[in-house]
Amino acid sequence: MTKNQDRNLIVGLDIGTSKVAVIIGEVLPDGEISIVGLGNHPSRGMDKGGVNDLDSIVRSVQRALDQAELMADCQVSSVYLSISGKHIACQNENGMVSINDEEVTQEDVDNVIHTARSVKIPTERRILHVLPQEYAIDVQDGIRSPIGMSGMRMEAKVHIVTCANDMAKNITKSVERCGLKVDDLVFSGIASADAVLTFDEKDLGVCIVDIGGGTTDIAVYTNGALRHCAVVPVAGNQVTNDIAKIFRTPSSHAEQIKVQFACARSSMVSREDSIEVPSVGGRPSRSMSRHTLAEVVEPRYQELFELVLKELKDSGLEDQIAAGIVLTGGTASIQGVVDIAEATFGMPVRVASPLPVKGLYEYVDQSIYSTGVGLLHYGARRVLERQFERPERQGVTSAWNRVQSWFKGEF
């Protein structure tokens, strides 16, 4: 078996409340990503983004990892790891520096971002991301790429995403116990956005809502930059629990019923439709109305989207989302979800799976893999950045130019 570095492999590890997904990709010479391996396993030991049973998580990660390694015929040594939970927070900060030379250099950009990130962070928290939003040089603002421009003083606006230090340590520890190194921790909402959003949507203004099993991740982009992110601790497991309690069926069967028959809009379901519902304790199954199921599911989705709408209003960005709402994640894949979301938000809504990549794309062409594929995009950028810093490697400059053009929407 080859190792990560031997084939320029990157690995995304998404540890969710309901599933663990390991996706292995290869960064091709042209900067494209090719999917070469996938492993997934039901998640045990996670609740709303936090670890509550370390040993169970280790077992789930190891089984998903074994599947992915077997498919890709490689040995994974390091991963890009997603993190979520209501402990995720964000803030916008400014930094300012004098320009050393007649024109802005990469060193000037690094210095102004360092100044912006120097804001005091509580000791119990850690910085996950410092993402530039825009730059200003003297009297000109709204600059996206300042390198090469002339001026005397430069200001940067950045978006800082933080997490609870203990939460980060616990999820990292679960990965390290599988013999893996964590290349980087990535907020899962940002990873999902990398996988499903187009450049035009980010530029026009869009909100991605990634509905998982235990948490719902929110990320808002305007003018091509991240402006706000948050996590709502309401998601698919609440829907499953409602079905299990009201229909008196085991949680495993409730999940299957949700996936196969649930509809988020009761008006879209005929009262004549019926489904078979398994009972508990060996009792015979019962026939129940699918319309009744929709009446159970609809209020939970309504509650979820109202919480997201409140977050949008509190951020002050509700009126800047011209491209509307993009839903992804496993819980976004049921019938009627677009209809109820558009009624709640009053703007266009679409359900998204990862944008096409090379290789075994058909294996990951589902919204449940948006975060995992997004981790590969995030990791590919890091790989290409490192290669760009060592231009002696053949073909690196052209690859870096290509990936820059891709993120600028020139492809």
C-alpha positions as CSV (number, residue, x, y, z in Angstrom):
1,M,0.0,0.0,0.0
2,T,1.1,3.5,-0.7
3,K,1.0,6.3,1.8
4,N,-0.6,9.8,1.5
5,Q,2.5,11.6,0.3
6,D,3.5,8.9,-2.3
7,R,0.5,9.6,-4.5
8,N,-0.2,13.2,-3.4
9,L,-3.3,11.9,-1.6
10,I,-5.5,14.0,0.7
11,V,-8.1,12.5,3.1
12,G,-11.2,14.1,4.4
13,L,-12.7,12.7,7.7
14,D,-16.2,13.8,8.6
15,I,-17.2,12.5,12.1
16,G,-20.9,13.3,12.4
17,T,-23.6,12.5,14.9
18,S,-25.1,9.8,12.7
19,K,-22.2,8.7,10.4
20,V,-18.5,8.7,9.9
21,A,-17.3,9.3,6.4
22,V,-13.7,8.9,5.1
23,I,-13.1,10.2,1.5
24,I,-9.7,9.8,-0.1
25,G,-8.8,12.0,-3.0
26,E,-5.7,12.5,-5.2
27,V,-4.5,15.9,-6.2
28,L,-3.7,15.7,-9.9
29,P,-1.0,17.6,-11.6
30,D,-3.5,20.1,-13.0
31,G,-4.9,20.8,-9.5
32,E,-8.0,18.8,-10.0
33,I,-9.3,16.3,-7.4
34,S,-9.9,12.7,-8.2
35,I,-11.9,10.5,-5.7
36,V,-10.1,7.2,-5.2
37,G,-11.6,5.8,-2.0
38,L,-14.7,6.1,0.3
39,G,-15.6,4.5,3.6
40,N,-18.5,5.1,5.9
41,H,-19.9,3.6,9.1
42,P,-22.7,4.5,11.5
43,S,-21.4,6.9,14.1
44,R,-21.4,5.9,17.8
45,G,-20.3,8.2,20.6
46,M,-21.1,11.6,19.1
47,D,-23.9,14.0,20.1
48,K,-24.5,17.4,18.5
49,G,-20.9,17.7,17.4
50,G,-19.4,16.7,20.7
51,V,-17.7,13.4,21.8
52,N,-19.5,11.6,24.6
53,D,-17.9,8.1,24.1
54,L,-14.3,8.2,22.9
55,D,-13.9,4.4,22.5
56,S,-17.0,4.1,20.4
57,I,-15.9,6.9,18.1
58,V,-12.5,5.3,17.7
59,R,-14.1,2.1,16.6
60,S,-16.4,3.9,14.1
61,V,-13.6,5.9,12.6
62,Q,-11.4,2.8,12.3
63,R,-14.0,0.8,10.4
64,A,-14.7,3.6,8.0
65,L,-11.0,4.1,7.5
66,D,-10.4,0.4,6.7
67,Q,-13.1,0.6,4.0
68,A,-11.6,3.6,2.4
69,E,-8.0,2.3,2.5
70,L,-9.2,-1.0,0.9
71,M,-10.9,0.8,-1.9
72,A,-8.0,3.2,-2.6
73,D,-5.3,0.6,-2.0
74,C,-3.4,3.0,0.3
75,Q,-2.4,3.5,3.9
76,V,-3.8,6.8,5.4
77,S,-1.4,8.6,7.7
78,S,-3.1,12.0,8.0
79,V,-6.5,13.6,7.5
80,Y,-8.4,16.9,7.3
81,L,-10.9,16.7,10.1
82,S,-14.3,18.4,10.3
83,I,-15.7,19.9,13.5
84,S,-19.1,21.3,14.4
85,G,-21.3,22.0,17.4
86,K,-23.0,25.0,19.1
87,H,-19.6,26.0,20.5
88,I,-18.6,27.3,17.0
89,A,-18.4,31.1,17.0
90,C,-17.3,33.8,14.6
91,Q,-16.3,37.5,14.6
92,N,-15.2,40.1,12.0
93,E,-12.0,42.0,12.7
94,N,-9.8,44.6,11.0
95,G,-6.1,45.0,10.7
96,M,-3.9,47.8,9.3
97,V,-0.2,48.0,8.3
98,S,2.1,50.3,6.3
99,I,3.2,49.1,2.9
100,N,6.9,48.5,2.9
101,D,7.7,48.9,-0.8
102,E,6.2,50.8,-3.6
103,E,3.7,48.0,-4.2
104,V,2.0,45.4,-2.0
105,T,3.8,42.1,-1.6
106,Q,2.7,38.8,-0.2
107,E,4.6,39.7,3.0
108,D,2.5,42.8,3.4
109,V,-0.7,40.7,3.0
110,D,0.6,38.2,5.6
111,N,1.4,41.1,8.0
112,V,-2.0,42.8,7.8
113,I,-3.8,39.4,8.3
114,H,-1.6,38.7,11.3
115,T,-2.5,42.1,12.7
116,A,-6.2,41.5,12.2
117,R,-6.0,38.1,13.9
118,S,-4.1,39.4,16.9
119,V,-7.4,40.2,18.7
120,K,-7.5,38.6,22.2
121,I,-9.2,35.2,22.2
122,P,-10.2,33.6,25.6
123,T,-7.9,30.8,26.7
124,E,-10.6,28.2,26.5
125,R,-11.1,28.8,22.8
126,R,-8.9,28.4,19.7
127,I,-8.9,29.9,16.3
128,L,-9.9,27.6,13.5
129,H,-9.9,30.0,10.5
130,V,-8.8,33.5,9.6
131,L,-10.4,34.2,6.3
132,P,-9.8,37.5,4.4
133,Q,-12.9,39.3,3.3
134,E,-11.6,42.4,1.5
135,Y,-8.7,44.9,1.6
136,A,-8.4,48.7,1.4
137,I,-5.3,50.6,0.2
138,D,-5.4,54.3,1.2
139,V,-8.8,55.6,-0.1
140,Q,-9.7,52.6,-2.2
141,D,-11.7,49.8,-0.6
142,G,-13.3,46.6,-1.7
143,I,-10.1,45.2,-3.0
144,R,-10.1,41.4,-3.3
145,S,-6.4,40.8,-4.3
146,P,-4.1,43.6,-3.3
147,I,-0.7,42.1,-4.4
148,G,1.1,44.4,-6.9
149,M,-1.0,47.5,-6.2
150,S,0.6,50.7,-5.0
151,G,-0.1,52.7,-1.9
152,M,1.1,53.7,1.6
153,R,-1.3,52.0,4.0
154,M,-3.3,48.8,3.7
155,E,-6.3,47.6,5.8
156,A,-7.7,44.1,5.8
157,K,-11.1,42.8,7.0
158,V,-11.1,39.2,8.1
159,H,-13.6,36.7,9.4
160,I,-12.4,34.7,12.4
161,V,-14.0,31.3,13.3
162,T,-13.3,29.9,16.7
163,C,-14.2,26.7,18.6
164,A,-14.0,25.4,22.2
165,N,-10.5,24.1,22.9
166,D,-11.7,21.1,24.8
167,M,-14.1,20.0,22.0
168,A,-11.3,20.3,19.5
169,K,-8.9,18.2,21.7
170,N,-11.5,15.5,22.2
171,I,-12.3,15.0,18.5
172,T,-8.6,15.2,17.6
173,K,-7.8,12.6,20.2
174,S,-10.3,10.2,18.7
175,V,-8.5,10.4,15.4
176,E,-5.0,10.2,16.9
177,R,-6.0,6.9,18.7
178,C,-6.4,5.4,15.2
179,G,-2.8,6.2,14.4
180,L,-3.6,9.3,12.3
181,K,-2.3,12.8,12.3
182,V,-4.7,15.7,11.9
183,D,-3.5,18.0,9.1
184,D,-6.1,20.7,10.0
185,L,-9.4,21.1,11.8
186,V,-12.0,22.6,9.5
187,F,-15.5,23.9,10.4
188,S,-17.8,21.6,8.6
189,G,-20.0,24.5,7.3
190,I,-17.0,25.9,5.5
191,A,-16.1,22.5,4.1
192,S,-19.6,21.9,2.8
193,A,-19.7,25.4,1.2
194,D,-16.4,24.5,-0.7
195,A,-18.1,21.4,-2.1
196,V,-21.5,22.7,-3.2
197,L,-21.5,26.4,-3.8
198,T,-20.6,28.1,-7.1
199,F,-18.4,31.2,-7.4
200,D,-21.5,33.2,-8.6
201,E,-23.5,32.2,-5.6
202,K,-20.8,33.3,-3.2
203,D,-20.4,36.6,-5.1
204,L,-24.1,37.3,-5.3
205,G,-24.8,36.4,-1.7
206,V,-25.9,32.9,-0.4
207,C,-26.5,31.0,2.8
208,I,-25.6,27.4,2.9
209,V,-27.6,25.3,5.5
210,D,-26.0,21.8,6.1
211,I,-28.5,19.7,8.0
212,G,-26.9,16.7,9.6
213,G,-27.9,14.3,12.2
214,G,-27.2,16.3,15.3
215,T,-26.4,19.8,14.2
216,T,-27.2,22.3,11.4
217,D,-24.3,24.3,10.1
218,I,-24.9,27.8,8.6
219,A,-22.5,29.8,6.5
220,V,-23.3,33.1,4.8
221,Y,-21.3,34.5,1.9
222,T,-21.5,37.9,0.2
223,N,-19.2,39.5,-2.4
224,G,-17.2,36.2,-2.5
225,A,-16.3,36.1,1.2
226,L,-17.5,34.4,4.3
227,R,-19.4,36.9,6.5
228,H,-21.1,34.8,9.2
229,C,-21.3,31.3,10.4
230,A,-23.2,29.5,13.2
231,V,-24.4,26.1,14.3
232,V,-28.0,25.3,15.4
233,P,-28.3,22.2,17.7
234,V,-31.5,21.0,15.9
235,A,-31.2,18.5,13.0
236,G,-32.3,15.1,11.7
237,N,-32.1,13.1,14.9
238,Q,-34.9,15.2,16.4
239,V,-37.1,14.2,13.4
240,T,-36.2,10.5,13.9
241,N,-36.9,10.7,17.6
242,D,-40.4,12.2,16.9
243,I,-41.2,9.4,14.5
244,A,-40.0,6.7,16.9
245,K,-42.0,8.1,19.9
246,I,-45.3,8.9,18.1
247,F,-45.3,5.7,15.9
248,R,-43.9,3.6,18.7
249,T,-41.2,2.0,16.6
250,P,-37.4,1.5,17.2
251,S,-35.1,4.3,16.3
252,S,-33.4,2.3,13.5
253,H,-36.8,1.7,11.8
254,A,-37.8,5.3,12.4
255,E,-34.7,6.4,10.5
256,Q,-35.6,4.1,7.6
257,I,-39.2,5.4,7.6
258,K,-37.9,9.0,7.5
259,V,-35.5,8.4,4.6
260,Q,-38.0,6.4,2.5
261,F,-41.4,7.9,3.2
262,A,-41.2,11.2,5.1
263,C,-42.3,14.4,3.5
264,A,-41.7,17.9,5.0
265,R,-44.9,19.3,3.6
266,S,-48.1,17.4,4.6
267,S,-50.2,19.1,1.9
268,M,-48.1,17.2,-0.7
269,V,-49.1,13.8,0.6
270,S,-52.4,12.0,-0.1
271,R,-54.4,10.8,2.9
272,E,-54.9,7.5,1.1
273,D,-51.2,6.5,1.2
274,S,-50.2,4.1,3.9
275,I,-46.9,2.6,5.1
276,E,-46.0,-0.4,7.2
277,V,-44.5,0.5,10.6
278,P,-42.6,-2.1,12.6
279,S,-43.5,-2.4,16.3
280,V,-41.3,-3.0,19.3
281,G,-41.0,-6.2,21.4
282,G,-41.9,-8.6,18.6
283,R,-45.4,-7.2,18.1
284,P,-46.8,-7.3,14.6
285,S,-46.2,-4.3,12.3
286,R,-49.0,-1.8,11.8
287,S,-50.3,0.1,8.8
288,M,-50.1,3.9,9.3
289,S,-51.1,6.9,7.2
290,R,-48.2,8.5,5.3
291,H,-50.1,11.8,5.7
292,T,-49.9,11.4,9.5
293,L,-46.1,10.9,9.1
294,A,-45.9,14.1,7.2
295,E,-47.8,15.9,10.0
296,V,-45.2,14.7,12.5
297,V,-42.2,15.7,10.3
298,E,-43.4,19.1,9.1
299,P,-43.4,21.0,12.4
300,R,-39.8,19.9,13.1
301,Y,-38.6,21.2,9.8
302,Q,-40.6,24.4,10.3
303,E,-38.9,24.9,13.7
304,L,-35.5,24.3,12.2
305,F,-35.9,26.7,9.3
306,E,-37.3,29.4,11.7
307,L,-34.2,29.0,13.8
308,V,-32.0,29.5,10.7
309,L,-34.0,32.5,9.7
310,K,-33.6,34.0,13.1
311,E,-29.8,33.5,12.9
312,L,-29.9,35.2,9.5
313,K,-31.8,38.2,10.8
314,D,-29.6,38.5,13.8
315,S,-26.5,38.6,11.6
316,G,-28.0,41.5,9.6
317,L,-27.3,39.7,6.3
318,E,-30.8,38.6,5.4
319,D,-31.3,41.2,2.7
320,Q,-27.9,40.5,1.1
321,I,-28.6,36.9,0.1
322,A,-29.7,37.4,-3.5
323,A,-28.8,33.8,-4.5
324,G,-31.0,32.4,-1.8
325,I,-30.6,29.3,0.4
326,V,-28.6,26.2,-0.5
327,L,-29.6,23.1,1.6
328,T,-27.3,20.1,1.9
329,G,-26.7,17.2,4.3
330,G,-28.6,14.0,4.7
331,T,-31.6,15.5,6.4
332,A,-32.1,17.9,3.5
333,S,-32.8,15.0,1.1
334,I,-36.5,14.3,1.8
335,Q,-39.5,15.2,-0.3
336,G,-41.1,18.7,0.3
337,V,-38.1,20.2,2.0
338,V,-37.6,22.9,-0.8
339,D,-41.3,23.8,-0.6
340,I,-41.4,24.4,3.2
341,A,-38.0,26.2,3.1
342,E,-39.1,28.6,0.4
343,A,-42.3,29.3,2.4
344,T,-40.2,30.0,5.5
345,F,-37.4,32.1,4.0
346,G,-39.3,33.8,1.2
347,M,-36.4,33.3,-1.2
348,P,-35.1,30.7,-3.7
349,V,-34.0,27.4,-2.2
350,R,-32.1,24.4,-3.8
351,V,-30.9,21.1,-2.4
352,A,-27.2,20.5,-3.4
353,S,-24.8,17.6,-3.6
354,P,-21.1,18.0,-4.2
355,L,-20.1,19.6,-7.5
356,P,-18.6,17.1,-9.9
357,V,-15.0,16.1,-9.4
358,K,-12.9,13.4,-11.2
359,G,-12.5,9.7,-10.3
360,L,-15.2,7.8,-8.4
361,Y,-17.5,10.8,-8.2
362,E,-20.6,8.6,-8.5
363,Y,-19.8,7.2,-5.0
364,V,-19.9,10.7,-3.4
365,D,-22.7,12.3,-5.5
366,Q,-25.0,12.6,-2.4
367,S,-25.6,15.5,-0.1
368,I,-24.5,13.4,2.9
369,Y,-20.9,13.6,1.5
370,S,-20.8,17.4,1.0
371,T,-18.6,18.0,4.1
372,G,-16.2,15.1,3.2
373,V,-15.7,16.3,-0.4
374,G,-15.4,19.9,0.9
375,L,-12.5,18.8,3.1
376,L,-10.7,17.5,0.0
377,H,-11.1,20.9,-1.7
378,Y,-9.8,22.6,1.5
379,G,-6.8,20.1,1.6
380,A,-6.1,20.5,-2.1
381,R,-5.7,24.3,-1.6
382,R,-3.2,23.6,1.2
383,V,-1.2,21.2,-0.9
384,L,-1.0,23.6,-3.8
385,E,0.0,26.4,-1.5
386,R,2.9,24.4,-0.1
387,Q,4.0,23.5,-3.7
388,F,3.8,27.2,-4.7
389,E,6.1,28.0,-1.9
390,R,8.6,25.6,-3.5
391,P,8.6,26.6,-7.2
392,E,11.5,24.2,-8.0
393,R,8.9,21.4,-8.3
394,Q,8.1,20.9,-11.9
395,G,4.6,22.1,-13.0
396,V,3.7,23.7,-9.7
397,T,3.3,27.2,-11.0
398,S,0.9,26.2,-13.7
399,A,-1.1,24.2,-11.2
400,W,-1.3,27.1,-8.7
401,N,-2.4,29.5,-11.5
402,R,-5.1,27.0,-12.4
403,V,-6.5,26.6,-9.0
404,Q,-6.4,30.4,-8.4
405,S,-8.3,30.9,-11.7
406,W,-10.8,28.2,-10.6
407,F,-11.6,30.0,-7.3
408,K,-11.9,33.3,-9.2
409,G,-14.5,31.7,-11.4
410,E,-12.5,31.8,-14.6
411,F,-13.2,28.1,-15.4
